[in-house]
Amino acid sequence: MKTSRGGATDTVRFANRSEEEFAKILDFYGIRWEYEPRTFPLEWDDRGRVIESFNPDFYLPECDLFIELTTLKQSLVTRKNRKVRRLRELYPGVNIKIFYGRDFRQLLLKYGLRPTAAAR
């Protein structure tokens, strides 16, 4: 788990540029975040071993909110939506929000940032 309270994005290895830009926005506004802090088991085999899990991109502890970005490959949206639905079924007390590509682009534009190729 990687955490930040501003300016620590340089020490985190993000999976993609969109995650890094999102973290910088959170840092700018002083919003504490954790990067991929928890894995939620979603499916088990007959022996009880986890065969599918979900690891949301960010957790905002002060909001008790997980955030998943789906900005790179929109073809993965259906799969991620299914995982989020399953997470909500198994863990009804967990708050999670998906940021789709269009949501992320609007967020960047709102804050005067130019969307990267990864967010287009």
C-alpha positions as a Python dict, from the first residue, in 0.01 Angstrom:
ca = {
    (1, 'M'): (0, 0, 0),
    (2, 'K'): (126, 343, -91),
    (3, 'T'): (-12, 649, 85),
    (4, 'S'): (19, 1020, 30),
    (5, 'R'): (-68, 1351, 181),
    (6, 'G'): (66, 1564, -99),
    (7, 'G'): (375, 1549, -313),
    (8, 'A'): (451, 1179, -271),
    (9, 'T'): (342, 1076, -619),
    (10, 'D'): (709, 1060, -723),
    (11, 'T'): (767, 761, -492),
    (12, 'V'): (470, 554, -614),
    (13, 'R'): (489, 327, -917),
    (14, 'F'): (152, 368, -1084),
    (15, 'A'): (16, 120, -1336),
    (16, 'N'): (-51, 402, -1585),
    (17, 'R'): (-23, 775, -1642),
    (18, 'S'): (-391, 839, -1567),
    (19, 'E'): (-347, 708, -1213),
    (20, 'E'): (-48, 933, -1164),
    (21, 'E'): (-241, 1239, -1287),
    (22, 'F'): (-533, 1152, -1062),
    (23, 'A'): (-297, 1125, -762),
    (24, 'K'): (-150, 1466, -845),
    (25, 'I'): (-497, 1622, -841),
    (26, 'L'): (-562, 1464, -501),
    (27, 'D'): (-224, 1588, -378),
    (28, 'F'): (-292, 1940, -502),
    (29, 'Y'): (-613, 1953, -299),
    (30, 'G'): (-458, 1790, 8),
    (31, 'I'): (-676, 1482, -16),
    (32, 'R'): (-512, 1186, 154),
    (33, 'W'): (-508, 873, -60),
    (34, 'E'): (-380, 519, -63),
    (35, 'Y'): (-282, 342, -381),
    (36, 'E'): (-412, -13, -426),
    (37, 'P'): (-436, -72, -49),
    (38, 'R'): (-674, -367, -43),
    (39, 'T'): (-761, -675, -242),
    (40, 'F'): (-1119, -799, -226),
    (41, 'P'): (-1168, -1171, -297),
    (42, 'L'): (-1462, -1216, -536),
    (43, 'E'): (-1466, -1586, -621),
    (44, 'W'): (-1333, -1905, -465),
    (45, 'D'): (-1276, -2258, -592),
    (46, 'D'): (-1411, -2575, -428),
    (47, 'R'): (-1121, -2575, -182),
    (48, 'G'): (-1182, -2218, -71),
    (49, 'R'): (-887, -2070, -260),
    (50, 'V'): (-938, -1727, -413),
    (51, 'I'): (-956, -1751, -792),
    (52, 'E'): (-1074, -1398, -865),
    (53, 'S'): (-1018, -1073, -680),
    (54, 'F'): (-1047, -700, -726),
    (55, 'N'): (-795, -437, -623),
    (56, 'P'): (-938, -83, -663),
    (57, 'D'): (-686, 182, -766),
    (58, 'F'): (-732, 434, -484),
    (59, 'Y'): (-877, 460, -138),
    (60, 'L'): (-963, 799, 11),
    (61, 'P'): (-967, 731, 386),
    (62, 'E'): (-1125, 1062, 486),
    (63, 'C'): (-1418, 987, 253),
    (64, 'D'): (-1419, 610, 313),
    (65, 'L'): (-1428, 571, -66),
    (66, 'F'): (-1253, 343, -313),
    (67, 'I'): (-1198, 470, -667),
    (68, 'E'): (-1136, 264, -978),
    (69, 'L'): (-1015, 439, -1294),
    (70, 'T'): (-1107, 282, -1628),
    (71, 'T'): (-943, 531, -1858),
    (72, 'L'): (-697, 326, -2062),
    (73, 'K'): (-889, 45, -2228),
    (74, 'Q'): (-1258, 104, -2245),
    (75, 'S'): (-1291, -256, -2360),
    (76, 'L'): (-1223, -350, -1995),
    (77, 'V'): (-1522, -150, -1868),
    (78, 'T'): (-1764, -444, -1883),
    (79, 'R'): (-1525, -664, -1685),
    (80, 'K'): (-1463, -394, -1424),
    (81, 'N'): (-1835, -318, -1395),
    (82, 'R'): (-1898, -687, -1326),
    (83, 'K'): (-1627, -690, -1059),
    (84, 'V'): (-1770, -378, -895),
    (85, 'R'): (-2120, -533, -894),
    (86, 'R'): (-1978, -848, -733),
    (87, 'L'): (-1783, -643, -479),
    (88, 'R'): (-2103, -460, -382),
    (89, 'E'): (-2287, -792, -342),
    (90, 'L'): (-2018, -945, -120),
    (91, 'Y'): (-1911, -630, 68),
    (92, 'P'): (-2223, -408, 90),
    (93, 'G'): (-2055, -165, 332),
    (94, 'V'): (-1775, -79, 88),
    (95, 'N'): (-1816, 249, -101),
    (96, 'I'): (-1670, 246, -451),
    (97, 'K'): (-1689, 481, -748),
    (98, 'I'): (-1578, 407, -1103),
    (99, 'F'): (-1428, 690, -1304),
    (100, 'Y'): (-1484, 618, -1672),
    (101, 'G'): (-1269, 770, -1945),
    (102, 'R'): (-1514, 1054, -2007),
    (103, 'D'): (-1535, 1131, -1632),
    (104, 'F'): (-1159, 1147, -1606),
    (105, 'R'): (-1123, 1370, -1913),
    (106, 'Q'): (-1384, 1609, -1771),
    (107, 'L'): (-1201, 1616, -1439),
    (108, 'L'): (-875, 1702, -1612),
    (109, 'L'): (-1038, 1976, -1820),
    (110, 'K'): (-1213, 2118, -1513),
    (111, 'Y'): (-878, 2165, -1343),
    (112, 'G'): (-708, 2306, -1651),
    (113, 'L'): (-503, 1997, -1727),
    (114, 'R'): (-457, 1857, -2073),
    (115, 'P'): (-564, 1493, -2102),
    (116, 'T'): (-275, 1260, -2178),
    (117, 'A'): (-289, 1008, -2459),
    (118, 'A'): (-372, 747, -2195),
    (119, 'A'): (-688, 934, -2093),
    (120, 'R'): (-822, 993, -2445),
}
